[in-house]
């Protein structure tokens, strides 16, 4: 499988508590550069929909190799790849298996994190 793009997988850790004892998550690079394939779903497939049911925007998906460590709330993906540049949280992870049952690759639904 051809993975022409590059991305960074960041891991969430808890930051230093402030004067009130509150700590915000800190995202630091965990795996980089990771070969990947970013793509948009075709309209109507997994597109986000408005109240009327009309497609509002295509979902951004990523394919990652089986060697990555990934989990929904602990990791996120960043990229500077043209057409996809941004930071994304993981909405869902679909491990795809090969013939012997081992994970061949991951397909991940991404949701952009506002800047």
Buried (B, 14 or more C-beta within 10 A) or exposed (E): EEBEBBBBBBBBEEEEEEEEEEEEEEBEEBBEEBBBBBBBBEEEEBBEEEEEEEBEEBBBBBBBBEEBEBEEEBBBBBBEBEEBEBBBBBBEBEEEEEEEEEEBBBBBBBEEEEE
